[in-house]
């Protein structure tokens, strides 16, 4: 088996589950819909995705990332996005998203 940084086969970067009963769960995806990050690994970390903050029934602040397409928009693009933000993850501190970070991420 080849290490993923030297292979030309990029199948590990994503897949689309077209039989999922929740499809389309994130409207606005322009490329192949990547289901690999159905549960985003950035939900507990700082990220540039558009999210809203809500308080759950236990009083904990949580992110609502339902408007975010960054981990779903194209296999390679979403893979690279997640890898970049997991290189040096910073735990999310419960603050609302800064709209300028969202615009910055959408421009990439």
N, C-alpha and C positions, 0 to 999 in steps of 0.2 A: 504494500500500500504506500502511495506517495504522500509526503507531507502536504497539507493544503496550500502552503505558500509556494509550492513548486508545480502543482498540477494545473492543467488547463481545463479540467472538468470542474465546473462550478455548481454542480447539482446540490452540493451541501449548503448553498446559500439560501435556498428557499423552495417552497412548493405552494401550489394552490389547491385547496380542498373545495372544489366546485360543488360537492354534494353536502357541504356544511349547511345546516338549517338556518344559520345566522347570516349567511352571505346575502347581500353585501353588508358587512357590519360597519365599514368605514367608507362612506361615499366620498368620491373625489379622487380615488386612486387612478393614476394615468397609465401606469405600466403594469407588468404582471403583478397580480395581487399576491403578496407574500404572506402566507399563513404561519410561517415558521415562528414568528413572534406574536402569536395570538395573545399570549400573556406577556406583555412587554417586560424584559428584564430591567428596564429603567424605572419601573413604577416606584421604587423606593429611593431613587437617586435624582439628583439635579439633571435636567435635560432641557433642550430648547423646544420641545413639542408644545403645541397649544393644549393646555389643560386648565381645568377649573378646580378649585378646592372646595370640598364639602366636609362636614363633620358627620361621622357615622353615629349610630345609635349608642355607641360606647364612649362618645366624646372624642374620638380620635380623628385627626385631620387626615384626609385621603385625597388622592388625585382622581379626577374624572377625565380620562384621556380619550373619551369616545370621539372627539373631534380631530384626533391626531392620525395622520396617514404616514408619518415618517418611517415607522418600522414595517410598513406594508406596501410602499410604493416602489415596486420593482425589486427583483431578487438581489441583484448586485448592489444597487443603491441602498436598500434598506439594511443589507448585511454590513456594508461599510459604515453606515450611520451608527448602528448598534455597537460595532467593534470600536469605533472612535470614542463613543461616550462611555464605554466600559474600560478603556485603557487606564483612566485615572478617575474612577467614580467618586462623587461627593454625595454623601447622604443628604437627601432632601430635607430641608428644615421646616417645611410646612407653609412656606410663603407662597403667595399667589405668583403666577407666571408673569414675568416682565415681557410686555408685548414686543419690545425691541429684539429680544432673543428669538421670538417666534419668527419675525420678519427675516432675521439673519439666517435662521435655519432653512426657511423656505427658499431663500436665494441660492443656497448651496446646490 
